[in-house]
Amino acid sequence: MLRALLLGLSTRRRIGEVMDRFAVTRRFVRRFVAGTTAEEALGVLGGLNGAGLLGAVTYLGENVREAPAAAQATLAYLDLLDEIKRRNLKAVPSLKLTHLGLDLGEAVCLANLRRVLERGRETETLVWIDMESSAYTDRTLDLYARVRPEFPNAACVLQAYLRRTRDDLERLIALGARIRLCKGAYREPPALAYPDKRDVDGNYVRLVERVLAPDAQARGVYVGFATHDERLIGIIGDRAAARGVPADRFEHQMLYGIRHDLHPRLRGRGLRLRVLVPFGDDWYGYFMRRLAERPANLLFLLRNLHRG
Ligand SMILES: Cc1cc2nc3c(=O)[nH]c(=O)nc-3n(C[C@H](O)[C@H](O)[C@H](O)COP(=O)(O)OP(=O)(O)OC[C@H]3O[C@@H](n4cnc5c(N)ncnc54)[C@H](O)[C@@H]3O)c2cc1C
């Protein structure tokens, strides 16, 4: 209920503008967002690499309505790729197609995406294409399938909460794709997404089994397991060991500011771990999704706003 409410509010940008006026909110947002500038995010990525972790970086923004904004986001990602190369960072960009103009039409978005993928290819860097709400699932997967033959450095995302994902996974396995597997962070109707967390987790495990199966591995499928769920992380380890899938055939992924305590444990077991670092002024939608995932975050924020 609270999750649905917060996710409903996550598209009301006006609320973010109001929230931004409070120093307490800005401080709290900084738990999940590295800063407003690329420089701050790149600094965090350097620190993560120094600790033996891989990085991913997101320039926050989504659902842009004007072509210049999509062009600006594209340039920001080109600059990020150049800086990643120049600083020799082990990091990849992770972007949203609606930030590159998907709402303005597929042609605009594809042209922008191709520019980023080309630069990624030149700099030998993966580019992860995030998955947004179900309104974009088909278009995102179709665009991915279109660019993938030309750009093996393109990676995409599937969400375990969607009922359709098992079928989508088969399509991606056939492409030998690089896939991030997450639970899913948007408000979806029960007809499309499992409303019960137990079902989402159960589906996640089934998808783990499928991507680790010998035929998927033989096709070169590489998976980023994007979850902070300790129980699932344990299951992934067990299943990979049982299938004999070596630790360099998959990675774990987490979000900046969440479950840092797990980092040394995973690294200590010789597992690859990538941390996604977001930055930028357009933090509102991202931040609200983080609140929705853990209502305790909201209580903490409200308590501090009250004190403030
Ligand atoms: C690298 C990465 C990329 C992602 N990309 C996408 C994407 O492209 N599309 C998409 O829809 N979703 C994406 N997500 C978000 C994902 O779908 C989930 O919403 C999010 O990861 C929370 O689910 P969980 O698997 O961690 O499990 P949960 O069951 O939600 O959480 C497990 C535990 O993790 C901790 N935790 C989880 N969330 C929080 C939080 N916000 N604050 C504090 N603690 C928390 C808590 O200890 C909790 O008990 C991504 C997640 C990661 C890690």
The ligand as an SDF file (V2000), in Angstrom:
LIG
                    3D

 53 58  0  0  0  0  0  0  0  0999 V2000
   22.6020   -2.3960   -9.8230 C   0  0  0  0  0  0  0  0  0  0  0  0
   21.1060   -2.3140   -9.8370 C   0  0  0  0  0  0  0  0  0  0  0  0
   20.4550   -1.8810  -10.9750 C   0  0  0  0  0  0  0  0  0  0  0  0
   19.0600   -1.8250  -11.0120 C   0  0  0  0  0  0  0  0  0  0  0  0
   18.4330   -1.5080  -12.1860 N   0  0  0  0  0  0  0  0  0  0  0  0
   17.0870   -1.5810  -12.2390 C   0  0  0  0  0  0  0  0  0  0  0  0
   16.4000   -1.4010  -13.4790 C   0  0  0  0  0  0  0  0  0  0  0  0
   16.9990   -1.1970  -14.5410 O   0  0  0  0  0  0  0  0  0  0  0  0
   15.0470   -1.4600  -13.4690 N   0  0  0  0  0  0  0  0  0  0  0  0
   14.3300   -1.7110  -12.3210 C   0  0  0  0  0  0  0  0  0  0  0  0
   13.1020   -1.7750  -12.3650 O   0  0  0  0  0  0  0  0  0  0  0  0
   14.9620   -1.8660  -11.1420 N   0  0  0  0  0  0  0  0  0  0  0  0
   16.3140   -1.8180  -11.0690 C   0  0  0  0  0  0  0  0  0  0  0  0
   16.9440   -2.0170   -9.8690 N   0  0  0  0  0  0  0  0  0  0  0  0
   16.1530   -2.0190   -8.5990 C   0  0  0  0  0  0  0  0  0  0  0  0
   15.6210   -3.3860   -8.2720 C   0  0  0  0  0  0  0  0  0  0  0  0
   14.6230   -3.7580   -9.1970 O   0  0  0  0  0  0  0  0  0  0  0  0
   15.0000   -3.4040   -6.8510 C   0  0  0  0  0  0  0  0  0  0  0  0
   13.9540   -2.4780   -6.7690 O   0  0  0  0  0  0  0  0  0  0  0  0
   15.9880   -3.0810   -5.7500 C   0  0  0  0  0  0  0  0  0  0  0  0
   17.2350   -3.6490   -6.0110 O   0  0  0  0  0  0  0  0  0  0  0  0
   15.4870   -3.6320   -4.3840 C   0  0  0  0  0  0  0  0  0  0  0  0
   15.2880   -5.0050   -4.4690 O   0  0  0  0  0  0  0  0  0  0  0  0
   16.2660   -6.1060   -3.8390 P   0  0  0  0  0  0  0  0  0  0  0  0
   16.4900   -7.1290   -4.8860 O   0  0  0  0  0  0  0  0  0  0  0  0
   17.4790   -5.4890   -3.3040 O   0  0  0  0  0  0  0  0  0  0  0  0
   15.4070   -6.8520   -2.7550 O   0  0  0  0  0  0  0  0  0  0  0  0
   14.4990   -6.3610   -1.5620 P   0  0  0  0  0  0  0  0  0  0  0  0
   13.7810   -7.5880   -1.1320 O   0  0  0  0  0  0  0  0  0  0  0  0
   13.7070   -5.1660   -1.9180 O   0  0  0  0  0  0  0  0  0  0  0  0
   15.5500   -5.9250   -0.4680 O   0  0  0  0  0  0  0  0  0  0  0  0
   16.4410   -6.8640    0.1320 C   0  0  0  0  0  0  0  0  0  0  0  0
   17.1890   -6.1090    1.2220 C   0  0  0  0  0  0  0  0  0  0  0  0
   18.0170   -5.0960    0.6260 O   0  0  0  0  0  0  0  0  0  0  0  0
   17.9860   -3.9230    1.4050 C   0  0  0  0  0  0  0  0  0  0  0  0
   17.3700   -2.8490    0.6010 N   0  0  0  0  0  0  0  0  0  0  0  0
   16.7300   -2.9790   -0.5850 C   0  0  0  0  0  0  0  0  0  0  0  0
   16.3400   -1.7630   -1.0380 N   0  0  0  0  0  0  0  0  0  0  0  0
   16.7340   -0.8850   -0.1180 C   0  0  0  0  0  0  0  0  0  0  0  0
   16.6260    0.5350   -0.0230 C   0  0  0  0  0  0  0  0  0  0  0  0
   16.0270    1.2600   -0.9680 N   0  0  0  0  0  0  0  0  0  0  0  0
   17.1530    1.1570    1.0670 N   0  0  0  0  0  0  0  0  0  0  0  0
   17.7710    0.4440    2.0260 C   0  0  0  0  0  0  0  0  0  0  0  0
   17.9150   -0.9060    1.9870 N   0  0  0  0  0  0  0  0  0  0  0  0
   17.3990   -1.5560    0.9280 C   0  0  0  0  0  0  0  0  0  0  0  0
   17.1970   -4.2370    2.6450 C   0  0  0  0  0  0  0  0  0  0  0  0
   18.1040   -4.7080    3.6070 O   0  0  0  0  0  0  0  0  0  0  0  0
   16.3000   -5.3530    2.1890 C   0  0  0  0  0  0  0  0  0  0  0  0
   15.8800   -6.1910    3.2150 O   0  0  0  0  0  0  0  0  0  0  0  0
   18.3210   -2.1430   -9.8300 C   0  0  0  0  0  0  0  0  0  0  0  0
   18.9850   -2.5860   -8.6910 C   0  0  0  0  0  0  0  0  0  0  0  0
   20.3460   -2.6930   -8.6750 C   0  0  0  0  0  0  0  0  0  0  0  0
   21.0100   -3.2240   -7.4500 C   0  0  0  0  0  0  0  0  0  0  0  0
  1  2  1  0
  2  3  1  0
  2 52  2  0
  3  4  2  0
  4  5  1  0
  4 50  1  0
  5  6  2  0
  6  7  1  0
  6 13  1  0
  7  8  2  0
  7  9  1  0
  9 10  1  0
 10 11  2  0
 10 12  1  0
 12 13  2  0
 13 14  1  0
 14 15  1  0
 14 50  1  0
 15 16  1  0
 16 17  1  0
 16 18  1  0
 18 19  1  0
 18 20  1  0
 20 21  1  0
 20 22  1  0
 22 23  1  0
 23 24  1  0
 24 25  2  0
 24 26  1  0
 24 27  1  0
 27 28  1  0
 28 29  2  0
 28 30  1  0
 28 31  1  0
 31 32  1  0
 32 33  1  0
 33 34  1  0
 33 48  1  0
 34 35  1  0
 35 36  1  0
 35 46  1  0
 36 37  1  0
 36 45  1  0
 37 38  2  0
 38 39  1  0
 39 40  1  0
 39 45  2  0
 40 41  1  0
 40 42  2  0
 42 43  1  0
 43 44  2  0
 44 45  1  0
 46 47  1  0
 46 48  1  0
 48 49  1  0
 50 51  2  0
 51 52  1  0
 52 53  1  0
M  END
$$$$
